[in-house]
């Protein structure tokens, strides 16, 4: 079994309309939400062996906040390929991973993140900013992953739901 954490980047700022979409940073709320999700990862002992992230500023900042909060010292790969990626791109990248990684986290964007969660789980309707889904995939080797690989959504957290719990 492999664990896959899918997270949409935290809330970004639209304050500076001269910035390209790729360059938009997190807003204050996004930074708080990323810290909130890091607490969930820590509490549920889900610290990944590898983090794959879009190289867009808002995704990069999300990962940096989570890594700092978790004292994460494992590998992080920022990739332009994951910027606005579709489900097949996630599969292509995951299929190349070493099997030493049992828990992998991807930080990316909608609509691709949400679409992939829907394909694998079949139940999730929406993945808001800083939303995190924990999938357990029925496979032993990453190279075997395909669009037909089913998984069980064993955890799903949103900043809004976590805020209500506080």
Backbone torsions as a table, in degrees:
resi	resn	phi	psi	omega
1	UNK	NA	142.2	176.5
2	UNK	-120.2	145.3	177.0
3	UNK	-104.0	132.9	178.7
4	UNK	-126.4	122.1	176.0
5	UNK	-102.8	120.4	178.3
6	UNK	-110.7	121.6	-178.8
7	UNK	-130.1	131.8	171.4
8	UNK	-82.4	141.8	178.5
9	UNK	-51.7	157.3	178.8
10	UNK	-73.9	171.6	-175.1
11	UNK	-59.1	127.9	-178.5
12	UNK	-104.0	163.9	-177.4
13	UNK	-93.5	139.4	174.4
14	UNK	-109.8	11.7	-173.6
15	UNK	-58.4	-43.4	-177.3
16	UNK	-99.5	98.2	-176.1
17	UNK	-76.8	2.1	175.0
18	UNK	-85.2	-13.0	-179.8
19	UNK	-78.5	141.6	170.9
20	UNK	-68.8	156.9	-180.0
21	UNK	-52.6	-43.5	-178.0
22	UNK	-59.7	-28.6	-173.5
23	UNK	-92.9	-4.0	-175.9
24	UNK	-66.0	129.3	179.2
25	UNK	-86.5	175.7	174.3
26	UNK	-75.0	149.8	170.7
27	UNK	-92.8	173.0	-176.6
28	UNK	-55.3	-44.6	179.4
29	UNK	-60.8	-38.6	178.8
30	UNK	-62.0	-39.9	178.7
31	UNK	-64.5	-41.9	177.6
32	UNK	-64.2	-42.2	-179.1
33	UNK	-64.9	-38.8	178.5
34	UNK	-63.4	-40.9	177.4
35	UNK	-64.3	-38.6	179.1
36	UNK	-62.7	-42.5	179.4
37	UNK	-68.9	-36.9	176.7
38	UNK	-58.9	-38.4	177.3
39	UNK	-62.6	-39.0	177.6
40	UNK	-63.6	-44.7	179.7
41	UNK	-60.0	-46.1	179.7
42	UNK	-64.0	-49.4	-177.4
43	UNK	-58.7	-36.8	-177.4
44	UNK	-94.9	9.5	178.6
45	UNK	52.5	48.5	-177.3
46	UNK	-109.7	18.2	-178.3
47	UNK	-56.0	124.5	-175.2
48	UNK	-74.7	159.1	173.7
49	UNK	-84.0	-21.1	-177.3
50	UNK	-152.5	137.6	173.5
51	UNK	-116.3	127.2	174.2
52	UNK	-111.4	132.4	-176.2
53	UNK	-142.5	148.0	166.9
54	UNK	-56.9	148.3	178.3
55	UNK	-88.8	3.5	175.5
56	UNK	-60.6	146.9	-174.9
57	UNK	-54.2	-45.9	-177.0
58	UNK	-65.3	-34.5	176.9
59	UNK	-72.7	-44.0	178.9
60	UNK	-58.7	-45.6	180.0
61	UNK	-65.4	-37.2	176.8
62	UNK	-59.3	-48.7	-179.7
63	UNK	-63.0	-42.1	-178.9
64	UNK	-62.2	-38.8	178.2
65	UNK	-66.8	-45.0	-179.8
66	UNK	-64.3	-45.3	-179.6
67	UNK	-60.7	-42.9	179.2
68	UNK	-64.7	-43.0	-178.4
69	UNK	-66.6	-29.8	-178.4
70	UNK	-94.7	-1.3	-170.4
71	UNK	51.9	42.1	-176.0
72	UNK	-72.9	126.0	-179.6
73	UNK	-126.4	18.8	177.9
74	UNK	-89.3	-172.4	-175.1
75	UNK	-76.2	137.7	173.2
76	UNK	-126.1	129.3	177.3
77	UNK	-119.6	119.4	174.7
78	UNK	-97.8	129.2	-174.3
79	UNK	-134.9	131.5	173.7
80	UNK	-62.6	-27.6	-179.8
81	UNK	-60.1	-29.0	-177.9
82	UNK	-86.7	-3.5	176.3
83	UNK	-72.4	114.9	-179.4
84	UNK	58.0	32.4	-177.1
85	UNK	-68.9	150.7	174.8
86	UNK	-96.6	165.2	-177.8
87	UNK	-50.9	-40.0	-178.1
88	UNK	-62.2	-33.2	177.8
89	UNK	-65.2	-41.4	176.9
90	UNK	-59.2	-46.0	-179.3
91	UNK	-61.9	-44.0	-180.0
92	UNK	-60.0	-42.4	-179.4
93	UNK	-71.6	-47.0	-179.5
94	UNK	-60.1	-36.1	-176.8
95	UNK	-67.5	-13.3	179.8
96	UNK	-96.0	-3.6	-174.5
97	UNK	-75.7	151.1	173.8
98	UNK	-69.7	146.0	179.9
99	UNK	-74.4	-4.1	174.9
100	UNK	-65.5	-22.0	179.0
101	UNK	-87.1	110.8	179.5
102	UNK	-94.4	-27.8	177.7
103	UNK	-125.8	117.6	-178.3
104	UNK	-120.4	138.3	177.6
105	UNK	-114.2	134.4	173.4
106	UNK	-116.8	128.9	175.0
107	UNK	-112.7	119.4	-175.9
108	UNK	-150.6	-148.6	-169.3
109	UNK	-129.6	157.8	167.9
110	UNK	-85.4	154.4	9.4
111	UNK	-85.8	-8.2	-175.0
112	UNK	-62.5	-42.6	-179.7
113	UNK	-62.0	-48.9	-179.7
114	UNK	-62.1	-42.2	-179.9
115	UNK	-62.4	-42.6	-179.9
116	UNK	-65.7	-42.7	176.5
117	UNK	-58.2	-41.6	-179.9
118	UNK	-66.0	-38.8	179.6
119	UNK	-65.2	-47.2	-175.4
120	UNK	-74.0	-44.2	-174.7
121	UNK	-94.6	-35.2	179.5
122	UNK	77.9	2.3	-176.1
123	UNK	-121.6	-36.0	-176.1
124	UNK	-62.1	131.2	179.2
125	UNK	-99.8	-33.2	-176.5
126	UNK	-144.8	142.5	174.9
127	UNK	-121.8	97.6	-178.6
128	UNK	-73.3	169.9	177.0
129	UNK	-56.5	138.2	-177.7
130	UNK	65.7	11.0	174.4
131	UNK	-70.0	145.8	-178.2
132	UNK	-132.1	128.1	174.5
133	UNK	-116.1	136.8	176.8
134	UNK	-111.0	113.5	179.1
135	UNK	-108.0	136.9	168.8
136	UNK	-104.3	117.7	-175.7
137	UNK	-96.8	139.0	-178.9
138	UNK	-82.3	70.2	175.8
139	UNK	-156.5	152.3	179.6
140	UNK	-100.4	-25.6	-177.8
141	UNK	-124.8	132.9	178.7
142	UNK	-59.0	-32.7	-177.8
143	UNK	-62.8	-18.1	-179.1
144	UNK	-87.1	-3.5	-177.1
145	UNK	-67.4	140.9	177.9
146	UNK	-150.1	176.7	179.0
147	UNK	-63.7	-20.2	-179.9
148	UNK	-91.0	-4.9	179.3
149	UNK	-67.5	119.0	178.7
150	UNK	-92.8	155.6	178.6
151	UNK	-144.6	166.7	177.4
152	UNK	-111.8	127.4	176.3
153	UNK	-79.3	107.2	-176.6
154	UNK	-101.2	-8.5	176.7
155	UNK	-157.5	140.5	177.9
156	UNK	-147.9	122.3	-176.2
157	UNK	-130.8	140.1	174.2
158	UNK	-126.6	149.1	179.0
159	UNK	-57.3	-37.9	-179.5
160	UNK	-61.7	-46.9	179.2
161	UNK	-64.4	-39.6	179.5
162	UNK	-66.9	-36.7	178.7
163	UNK	-63.5	-39.1	179.9
164	UNK	-66.8	-29.0	179.0
165	UNK	-74.2	-29.0	-176.8
166	UNK	-61.6	NA	NA
